[in-house]
Amino acid sequence: MHAYRSHTCADLTAADVGQTVRLSGWVHRIRDHGGILFIDLRDHYGITQVLCDPDSPVFAEVETLRSEWCVRIDGEVKARAPELINAKIPTGEIEVFVRDIEVLGQAGELPLIVFGDQEYPEETRLRYRYLDLRREVMQRNMTLRSDVVASIRRRMWDQKFREYQTPIITASSPEGARDFLVPSRLHPGKFYALPQAPQQFKQLIMVSGFDKYFQVAPCFRDEDPRADRSPTDFYQLDLEMSFATQQDVFDTIQPVLEGVFEEFGDGKKVDKHWPHISYKEAALWYGTDKPDLRNPIKMQDVSEHFRGSGFAIFAKLLEQEGTEIRAIPAKGGGSRKFCDRMNSYAQKEGLPGMGYIFWRDGENGMEAAGPLAKNIGPERTEAIRLQLGLGKGDAAFFLGGKPASFEAVAGRARNVIGEELGLTDKDRFAFCWVVDFPMYEKDDETGAIDFSHNPFSMPQGGMEALQGDPLEVLGYQYDLACNGYELVSGAIRNHKPEIMFKAFELAGYGEDEVRKRFGGMVNAFQYGAPPHGGCAAGIDRIVMLLADEANIREVIMFPMNQRAEDLMMSAPSEPTSDQLMDLGLRVIPRED
């Protein structure tokens, strides 16, 4: 017999009754029923109930066991009485009578309990992550993650992609976040960088003549943490292909993600049609470039109905350049109580409030109610209702000003309205491509022009497009949104040096600076670079959605906390003086 186990804790069934078996695992739970000790023994695969009565030669030893002790037991498989069968677990038809036991690892007093669903502060969970990971939900999440990655790899190979590895220690890559710098011992005063993404390398792979590349790639970015983003490192499905159009990239990634979500989505509907929505439309309709299409609400521009109206606040706003009034239609939201609650929500979000109209039964049939309705009159109110397609029992909420000042709040309000009114379909994965991103944006304070997205994207219209107004230039840039999260980002690349230099020039970067910062890639493009493009899908976010978790740390094995600290390994830590000396560095204390 094997030194530790003949079976796992998920293997034994009624067919094994009468066998002598050996199991190893952790003491999950102990119960004393009239002097008979019942122990749920747990390993990675499942749970088996073992029991020990006073007739057992190891009863006294079994009595000393405590939660999370790691043990080996030998025993005889017996059938449970029919009324004691536990149909919830695979081993529920049997139990094992203990005849021998070996303690493999004792456990001290536990800082968190593995058994049950007790909640603990995140700091405690991350400090003792090795215990936290023993819990059933975490075992399930990490297994899911592993299975998802394996499935992604198979699906990419099936599409004739090969996986190639790119360097981890490299030069800075312009992905829009802060680099993690690595000092060089052999070159004092110089630094490597951990790659924010394999961006330049995967493009160079295309220049090298490889037609299709993918990688499950680690990426390192010194970012501020949030619930759906790791503050230090994450993994992405990174892919690139030569002689490809934007649609080719879409046609490649859709069956991979569609298949993964169907395989692991627990029966939820997976949209087959992924609409293409322009960045401009997404901002107008949803207030975000990662819309949740499970919510059917579409915002609309209703400025004309308020221009010159009796509602002075909106009428005066519209006299200013670049302002508009948007409506959020809310089917089923036609009560003053709900409208007041949403107005309060807008105030909590930092806006003065949110105007509203709701439609109800009146003396002469349906009537519009609310302060706005009184101010603008029945004709304008009716025109708004018709435009929005609303009726009795419905409401509309209004926000005004320059879109940049209220768009994000409007988008969040749309989500809240959809949730509260039960309009959002929770049993669905809704995808959409957001396309036609602007290449450039203007700083409101300085007036400077800079890239708004990936600087290596090909502008739509090529060199000709770059001769006009930079703010009108669109790029072959695209994101894939799913249920309100950005899952994929990508672009068709700018592979022509002359267009690249012009694109950077508009953002204030001279040719010399471009050659200095991205010399490897610029030089490579002078030797017959093919048209190419690709994208990257966030592995952690994919798993987060599939696991139905709101926090990305629930699907990462050993994540950092909100302050980018590893409490378990005590990172970041202070280097020793010898380490600093080797690197020719010294730490300058920060003045508070």
N, C-alpha and C positions, 0 to 999 in steps of 0.2 A: 504494500500500500504506500502511496505517496506520503512524504514526510508531513505534509500539512493538510491535504484534502483529497478525497476521492470524488467529491461532488462540490458544486457551488451551492450557495444558499437559495438558489432558484430552481435547482434541478429535480429534487425528489418529488415523486408522485406516488399514487397508490400502487403502481407497478413495482415499486421498490420495497414494499412491505416485506419484512423479514430479513432484509440485508443488514450487514454491519457496515457502517459508513464512517467517514472521517470528514468533518467540516471545520473550517477556520473562518473567523470573522470577528466582529465587534459585538459586545453585549449591548443590544439596543434598548431592551426593557426587561425588568425583572418583576415577577409577580409571585407572591406567596399565597397559595390556596390550601389552607389546612395542612401546612407542613410540607406540601409538595411545591417545589420551586419550578416555575415556568419562566423560560428565558427566550426572548426573541433574539435570535442570532442573525446578524446582518453582515453581508458583504456587498460588493459593488452590484451584484446581480439580483439580489432579493433578500427575503427573510425566511428563515425556517424556525419553527417553534421547537425548542428542546426542553425536556423536563427531567427533573432529578428528584427521586423520592428517598426517604431515609434508608432504604435497602441498598442504595447504590454505594459502592466502596469509596466514591469520591464526594459524597454528600457534604461532608464538612468543608471540603475545599470549594465546592460550588457555592456554599453559603457566604464565602468571603468575596465573591464577585461583585463588582460595581459597574455602573454605566460606563461604556466606552472602553472597558478593558478589552484587549485583543487576546483571543483564546483559541485553542484547538480542542475539539471534542471528538471522541469516538463514541459511537452508540448504535442502538438498534432501531430501525425504522418500524414504526407501528401505525396502524390505521386509526384515525380519529373516529369516535362515535359519530353516527350520522348527524345528530343534533349539534355537534361541535365543529362541523366542517366550516372552514372560512373560505367562501367562494371568491373573496376579494384578492387573494394572493395565489400564485401558481402552486405553492406547496401546502395549500389549505386543507388537503385531504389527509395529511400525515403529520406525525410528530416523531421526534427522535429521543429515545431514553438514553441518558448519559451513562456510560460505563467507565470512561476515562477522560481526563481533562489535563491540559497543559496551558498555563498562563504564558502567553507570548509577549505581552506588553501591558504593564499596569498603567492606569490613568489616575492622575491626581484629581483634586477638586476642579470641576469643569467651569471655565468662565462663561460658557454658553452651553445650553442643553441641545443635543442633537435631535432627540426624540420630541415629536410634537411640533406645533406651529407657533411657538412663542417668539415674539418679536424682540430683537435686540438692536441697540444703536449701531449705525453703520460703522462707527469707529471701532466698536468691539468686534464686529463681524470681520472687519478687514485686518485687525491686529491678530486675530486667531483664525485666519482664513482657512487653514488646514482642518479646523473643526467645522467651520461654516460649510465647507465643501462636502462634508460627510452627510449633510442633510439631503433628504430625498429630492427636494425641488432643485437644489444645486447640482446634484448628480445628474438629474434629468436635463438641466440646461446645458451642462458641459458635454454630455453625451450627444445632445442635439447639435451643438456647435461642431463637434467632430464629424458627425454624420453629414451635416450640411456641407462642410468643406470637402469631404470625400465625394459627395454628389456633384458639387460644382466642378471638381477636377475631372470626373468621368465625363460630364457633359461637354467640357471644353475639349478634351481629347477626342470625343465623338465628332466634333466639328473640325477636326484636323488641326487644332492648335497644339503646340508643344510648349511645355513649361521650361523657361530659362531663368536662371538666377542672376540677379544684378548686385553690385557691391552695397555693403552696409556702411562702410567707411568711405566717404567720397567728398566732393565739393558741394557747396551750397546749391540747392535747387529752388527756383523761384515759384513756390506754390502758395505764397501769400501768408504764410505763418512764420513765426520765429524759429530759427534753427537751434538744434542742440549742437553745440560746438565741442569738438574733441581736440585737446591740445596735442601737438606732435612732439615726442621726445627727440626724434632724430632731426627735426627741423625747428629748433627753438624759436618761439614767437609766432609760429604759424599754426593754423588750426584746420583740421578736417571738420566735416559736418556729417551728422546722421541724416540720411535722405528723407526729406518730407514726402517724397514719392519717387518711384523709379522713372520719373518723367523723361529726363534727357536720355537715360540709358535705353529705354524702350524705343525711343525715336531713332537712336543710333543703331539699334538692332535692325530696324527697318532699312536704314541706309546700308547696313551690312549685307542685305540681300535675303534675310530671313522673312518669309512672307507672313507668318502668323505667330504671335507671341502671347503667352499669358503667364501669370505668376500669382500665387497667393502671397502677397508681399507685405512685409512689415513696413510701416511708415512712422516717422518720428516728427512730432510737431510740438513746440513749446507753446501750448494754447491755454486759454482760460477754460476751466472745466464747465460742463453743463450736463444735464441728465442724459442727453443723447450723444455725448462726445467724450472720449477719453482725453485727459489733459496731456498725455505724454506720447503714447504709441497706440497704434491700431493696425488692423489688417484689412487689406482690400484685394478683391479680385481685379487684377490689373491686366488689361489686354490691349493689343495694338495690331493693326493689319495694314498691309500695303495695298495700293491701288483700290482704295475703298472710299465710297461716298458716305455721307451721313446716314442714309437709309441702310447701307450695308452693315454699319455698326449696330443700328437698331435691330435689324433682322438677325444678327448674331447673338446679341445679349438677351433678346426677349425669350427665345425658347429655353435658355439656361435658367433664367430667373423664374419664368412661368412654371417650368418643370420642378424646380426646387420648392416653390411655394405650394404646388399641388402635392408634392411628395410629403412635405412636413407641415402643411398648414392645418392639420387636424380637421379636415373636411370643410373648411371655409371656402366660399366661392372665390376663384381667382379670375379676374377680368381677362378676357382674351383680346379685347380691343383696347389698345393703349392710345388714346387721342394725343394729337400734337397741339399744344397750346403755346402761343407765343408768350414771351416774357411780359410783354405789354398787356396782353389779355389776362394773364395770370394775376398781375398786380391789380387790374381793374375788377375782375370777377371775384377773386379770392383774397386779395390783400397780401399775398405771399407768392414766392416762386417755388414753393413746395406744397401745393394745395392738397387737401384731403377731399377726394372726389366721392367718398362715401356719403358726404353731406351734399345734398342736391342744391343748396342755396347758391345763387349767383348774384353778386352785387351788380348794380347798374348805375350809370351816370344819369341823374335826374336834374341836372343844373337848370335846364330851360324852364322847368316848372317853377323854379324859385326866383328866376331872374326878374327883377322889378316887382316882386310880390310884396305882400303885406308883412312877411316875416323878415324884419329889418336885418337881423343878424346874418342870415344867408344872403339876402339881397345885396348887402354892402360887401360881403366877402367876394361875391361874384364880380364886383367892379374891379377887383385886383387881378392882375395878370397871373395866369397859371393856377387859378383856383377852380374847384368844382365841388358839386354836392353829389354824394353817393348814397344810394339806398340799399339797405339789407332787407330783402323780403323775408317775412317770417310766417309761413303758413301754420295756422293753429295758435299763433301767439297773441290773439286779439283780446287781451284782458289788460285792464289798467295795472293790475298787480304785477303781471309779467313785464309790462313795458317800463314800469317804475324800477323794477329790479335790474333790468338791462341798462337803464339810464345810470343807476348807481354803479353798475359794473364799469361803465365808461369813465366815470369820475374816479374810481379806484385805480384805473389804468392811466390817470394823469390828464384826461381831457375834461373840458368844462361839463360835458354831458353828452347825451345822444337824444336828439329829437325823435319823436315817433308819432305815427298815426295808426289807429286801429279801427276796424270796421265792425259794427254791431247792429243789432235790431233797433230801429227807431220807430217813431210814430207813423211815419210814412214809408216804412220798409227799411232797407239797409242805410245806415248813416255812418259818416266818418267822425271819429272822436279824437280828443287830444288837443293840446295847445296849438300845434302846428296847423291842424285842420281849420281851427277857428281863424287863424291869422291869414291863411292863403286863400280861403274860400272854397266853395263846393266844386267849382269848375276845375281848378288846378288839382284839387284833391282827387277828383274822379279821373283826371288824366293820368295821375301817378298810379292810381289803382289799376287802370287798364294796362299801362305800360308794364307793370310788375306782375300782372296776371293774378291778382289777389281778389278775395271775396269776403263774405261775412265770416267773422271769427278769425280773420288774419290780421297781421300788423306789418308795418314797415318802419325801420329805424334809419336815421339820417345823420351823416357826418359830413362836415364841410371844411374847406381850406385848401392848402396845397397838399396834393396827395401824399407826399413824403411825410407830412406831419401827422396824418391820421391813418394811413394805409395799414400799418402793422396792427394797430388797435382794432381797426375794422375787421381785419382778418381773424383776430382772436375772438372778437365778438361774434362773428359768423360761426366759428367753431362752437362757442358756448350755446348759442341759439339752437344750432343743429342738435347738440347733445340734449339740452333741456326739453326740447320739443319732440324728442324721439325721432328726428328726421335722419340721423346718421346711422347707416347700416353697419352694425358691429360685426356681422358675420361675413366679411368680405375683404379682399385685398384689391384695392383700386389703384391702378397705375396710370400715369400720364407722363408723356415727354414734354418738358418745357424747353422751347427752342427759341432761336432768334434773339439771343442775349445781346445787349449793346456791348460793343468792344471797349468803349471808354465811358468814363463818368467825370463830372466836373465838381471840384471842391467848392462848396458854396462860399467859403470864407476867402480862400486865396484865388479862386478862379482857375487853378491849375488843372490840366487834363491828365488823367492817369487811367491805367487799365482797370476795368471793372470785373474782369474774369481772367482766365488763363491767357497770359501774354503771347503764347506760342500758337494761338488759334489762327486759322486762315480767315481773313475778313471776307464776308460775302461781297462779291464784285471785284476782289483782288486789288491790284494797285490803283485801278480807276476809282474805287470807293474811297481810298485814302486821300484823294485829291480834294474832297469836299469837306463838309462839316464833320469833325470827328464824332460828335455826339449822335450823328445819324447813322454811323457805321454799325452794322450788325455782324456778328461773328458766326462761324459754323461751330457753335458751342451749344451744349445741350445737357440737361439734367433729367434724371428720372425720379419722379416723386411717387411715393406709395404711402397712403394713409396719413399724409401730413409730414412725412420724413423724406429727406433727400437720400436716395439709395445709390444713385449713380451720377457721376459727372464726367463729361468728356468733350472731345472736340475733334474736328478735322484740322490737322496741323498745318502751320505755315512752313512749307518746305523750301521756299524760294528766298535766298538771302536778300535780294533787293526789296522784296515786299516786307520782310522781317525788319530790315533797317528802317524803312519808312514807318512801319507800325510803331516801333520803339521811339523813333524821332518825335512822333506826335505826342508821346507820353513824356517827352523831355529827356530821353536817353540818346546820347550821341553814338555814332558808329563805334568809336574807340571804346566806350564803356560797354557796349554790347559785346564786342569782341573780347574784352577783358573778362566779363562775367560769364559769357556763354561761348567762349572761344572754341571749345571742343565740338559743339554742335554746329556752330556757324561754319567752321572749317569743313566739317563733314558734308554740309549741304552744297558745297562747291564742287563735289565730285559725283554728281548724278544721283541726287536724292529722289526717291519715288514719292508720289502723293501718298499720304498715309493718315490714319486716324485711329482713335480708340476711345476707351473709357475706363473707369475704375468704379467698382461697386463695393460699398462698405460691408465687409463680412459681419462685423459686430452689430451693425444696425439691422441687417437681414435676420440674424439670429434673434435679436431683441424683439422684432416684430413677430417672428414665428413662435417664440416662447411667450408672447403676450406680456412682456415686461416693459415698464415705463422707464427703467433706469438701466443704462448700458452696462453698469458694473455688475449686474446680475448675470451677464452672459460672458464675462471675461474672467478667466481663471484666477489671476492675481492682479486686480486693478489697483490703481492709485486712488487715494481719497480726493475730496473736493479741493484740497490744497496741494495736489500733485505730490503727495507723500506716500511712501510705502511703509506703513506702520509696522508691518511684520518683519521686514528686513532692515528697517531704520534707514531708509533712503529718502532724500539725499543725506549724505553724511560728510563730515569734515575730513579732508585728506590729511595724511600724515605730513610732517615737515619733509621727510625723505622723498615722498611722492612729489611734492611741490618742487623740491630742489631738482629732481630728475627732469622735470618739465620746464625748469627755468621760470617758474611762476611764484607769485606771492599774492596773498589775499589782502585787499585793501578794505578795512572795516567801513561799513556804511554808516554815515551820520544820520541819526534819526531826526 
